[in-house]
Amino acid sequence: MQRSVHKKPAQIYPFKEADERLFDLFKNHDFGDFPHSDRHQLVEFYQILMNHQLTDNVTRLIQFRDIAIKHFIDSLMVDRLTELYFPLLDIGTGPGFPGIPLKIVHPGQKIILAEGVKRRVEFLKSVREQMKISELQIVGRNVDGQFQLPVKGAITRAVEDVSTTLERVLGCLEVGGRVFLMKGPNVDGELKAAKNGKIMRDFKLCEDHAYNLPKTPHKRRLLVFERR
């Protein structure tokens, strides 16, 4: 598989300027009530992410506005649409999305970041250390049917089909636990395939939210499945 092009940020804003820019963007995209202390942590994460991006490719987004909307707001929207279940497993978290923004707004809850790419695992560990985040477990492996760390919730914004993701969590998700799938708008075909497949013996669809990232044209779909 061909690796994505390593894009380096042309500018990394200092903390005060980044904080002011994030405040304005959040205000203009219906996140004006977001707590200042949580926003400061997102700014800290932004700086760590972009400084790391200078030497190692961990994200395709390098413009501040894109990071604020397509990484931060995209991650945080889930918390507005549904009730999350903890401990929460973030499957294929990459550089920490949606897991780290969700951890910032749920500091007392346990979140597990699972990532199979070693260099990203090392990045996540450095984020945890630099930001002094507790109750954040980092697992350096892919999630599959043999993954047995017990959790009550699992979330991902990976691009694989619905059925494959549901099969991945069969070994770790408790009965009554929930899977939160952050999908694009064109998910009906794979959702239909899942409903017609054997996987629905173990799951039921309990929520289906179609929405836009606030005041943007970016359409999203949040599917929530419950383990039978």
C-alpha positions in Angstrom: 0.0 0.0 0.0 1.4 3.4 -1.0 1.9 5.7 2.0 0.2 9.1 2.0 2.2 12.2 1.1 3.9 13.7 4.2 2.5 17.2 4.4 4.3 19.5 6.8 2.6 22.5 8.4 3.8 25.8 7.0 3.0 27.5 10.3 2.3 26.4 13.9 0.5 29.0 15.9 1.8 29.9 19.3 -0.5 29.0 22.2 -2.3 32.3 22.7 -3.0 32.8 19.0 -4.1 29.2 18.5 -6.4 29.5 21.5 -8.0 32.7 20.1 -8.4 31.2 16.7 -10.0 28.1 18.2 -12.3 30.2 20.3 -13.5 32.0 17.3 -13.9 28.9 15.2 -15.8 27.1 18.0 -18.1 30.1 18.4 -18.8 30.3 14.7 -19.6 26.6 14.5 -22.0 26.3 17.5 -19.4 25.3 20.1 -19.3 28.7 21.7 -20.2 27.1 25.1 -17.2 24.8 25.0 -15.3 25.1 28.4 -12.2 27.3 28.3 -10.1 24.7 30.2 -11.0 21.9 27.7 -10.3 24.2 24.7 -6.8 25.0 26.2 -6.1 21.2 26.2 -7.2 21.0 22.6 -4.7 23.8 21.7 -2.0 21.9 23.5 -2.8 18.8 21.6 -2.8 20.8 18.3 0.7 22.1 19.1 2.0 18.6 19.9 0.4 17.1 16.8 1.8 19.8 14.4 5.3 19.8 15.9 5.3 16.0 15.5 4.0 16.3 11.9 7.2 18.3 11.0 9.2 15.1 11.3 6.7 12.2 11.1 3.5 11.9 9.0 0.6 11.2 11.4 -2.2 13.3 9.9 -3.3 14.4 6.5 -4.8 17.7 8.0 -2.3 20.5 8.6 -4.4 23.7 8.3 -5.6 25.0 11.6 -9.2 25.4 10.4 -9.3 21.8 9.1 -7.9 20.5 12.4 -10.4 22.5 14.4 -13.4 21.4 12.3 -12.6 18.0 10.8 -10.6 16.6 13.8 -11.9 18.4 16.9 -15.5 19.3 16.2 -16.0 16.0 14.2 -14.8 14.1 17.3 -16.8 16.1 19.8 -20.1 16.0 17.9 -20.6 12.3 18.9 -20.9 13.4 22.5 -23.7 15.8 21.5 -25.7 13.2 19.7 -25.6 10.2 22.0 -24.6 8.9 25.4 -21.2 7.3 25.3 -20.4 4.1 27.2 -17.2 3.6 29.2 -14.6 2.1 29.2 -14.6 3.2 25.6 -12.3 1.6 23.0 -11.2 3.8 20.1 -10.5 1.4 17.2 -7.7 2.5 14.9 -7.4 5.8 16.5 -4.5 7.0 14.3 -3.1 10.2 15.9 -5.9 10.1 18.5 -9.2 10.8 16.9 -11.8 10.7 18.3 -10.3 9.3 21.5 -8.2 12.2 22.7 -10.8 15.0 22.3 -13.4 12.8 23.9 -11.0 12.0 26.8 -10.5 15.8 27.3 -14.3 16.2 27.8 -14.6 13.0 29.9 -11.5 13.3 32.2 -12.7 10.8 34.7 -13.6 8.1 32.3 -11.3 5.4 30.9 -10.6 5.5 27.2 -8.5 2.9 25.4 -6.7 3.9 22.2 -6.0 0.9 19.9 -3.6 1.5 17.0 -1.6 -1.0 15.0 1.1 1.4 13.5 4.1 1.6 15.9 5.1 5.1 15.1 1.6 6.4 15.9 1.6 4.4 19.1 4.8 6.1 20.2 3.2 9.5 19.3 0.1 8.7 21.4 2.3 7.8 24.3 4.2 11.0 24.0 0.9 12.9 24.0 -0.3 11.2 27.1 3.0 12.0 28.8 3.2 15.6 27.8 -0.4 16.4 28.5 -0.4 14.3 31.7 -3.6 12.5 30.8 -4.7 9.8 33.2 -7.1 6.9 32.5 -5.9 6.7 28.9 -4.7 3.3 27.9 -2.8 2.8 24.7 -2.7 -0.6 23.0 -0.3 -1.1 20.2 -2.2 -3.6 18.1 -5.2 -3.9 15.8 -8.5 -4.8 17.1 -9.9 -8.2 15.9 -12.1 -11.0 17.1 -9.3 -12.2 19.5 -9.1 -8.8 21.2 -10.4 -9.6 24.7 -9.9 -6.4 26.8 -13.4 -6.0 28.2 -15.1 -2.7 27.3 -18.6 -1.3 27.4 -18.2 1.0 24.4 -16.3 1.0 21.1 -15.9 3.9 18.7 -14.2 4.4 15.3 -14.2 6.7 12.3 -12.4 4.1 10.2 -13.5 3.6 6.6 -14.1 -0.1 6.7 -17.6 -1.5 6.3 -20.1 -1.8 9.2 -20.1 -5.6 9.4 -16.3 -5.8 9.6 -16.1 -3.4 12.5 -18.9 -5.1 14.4 -17.1 -8.4 14.0 -13.9 -6.9 15.4 -15.4 -6.2 18.8 -17.2 -9.5 19.4 -14.4 -10.6 21.7 -14.3 -7.6 23.9 -17.6 -5.7 24.0 -19.9 -6.7 26.9 -23.5 -7.6 26.3 -25.5 -4.4 26.4 -22.4 -2.4 25.3 -22.5 -0.1 22.3 -20.6 0.5 19.2 -20.4 4.0 17.8 -19.6 4.2 14.1 -18.7 7.6 12.7 -19.5 7.3 9.0 -19.9 9.4 5.9 -23.3 10.1 4.4 -23.2 7.2 1.9 -23.4 4.4 4.4 -26.8 2.9 3.4 -25.4 0.2 1.2 -23.1 -1.3 3.9 -25.8 -0.7 6.6 -28.2 -2.8 4.5 -25.6 -5.5 4.0 -25.0 -5.6 7.8 -28.7 -5.8 8.5 -29.0 -8.8 6.1 -25.9 -10.5 7.5 -25.2 -12.9 10.3 -23.6 -10.2 12.4 -27.1 -8.9 13.4 -27.6 -12.0 15.5 -25.2 -10.3 17.9 -26.1 -6.6 17.4 -29.1 -4.4 16.9 -29.1 -0.9 15.4 -30.5 1.4 18.1 -29.6 4.9 16.8 -29.1 6.4 13.4 -28.1 10.1 13.3 -27.7 12.0 10.0 -26.1 15.4 10.6 -23.7 18.1 9.3 -20.7 19.4 11.1 -22.3 22.7 12.4 -22.4 25.5 9.8 -20.4 23.5 7.2 -21.4 21.4 4.2 -19.7 18.3 5.7 -22.3 15.6 6.1 -21.9 12.8 8.6 -23.8 9.7 9.9 -23.5 8.3 13.3 -24.7 4.6 13.7 -25.0 3.2 17.2 -25.3 -0.6 17.6 -26.0 -2.5 20.9 -24.5 -5.9 21.6 -27.2 -8.5 22.2 
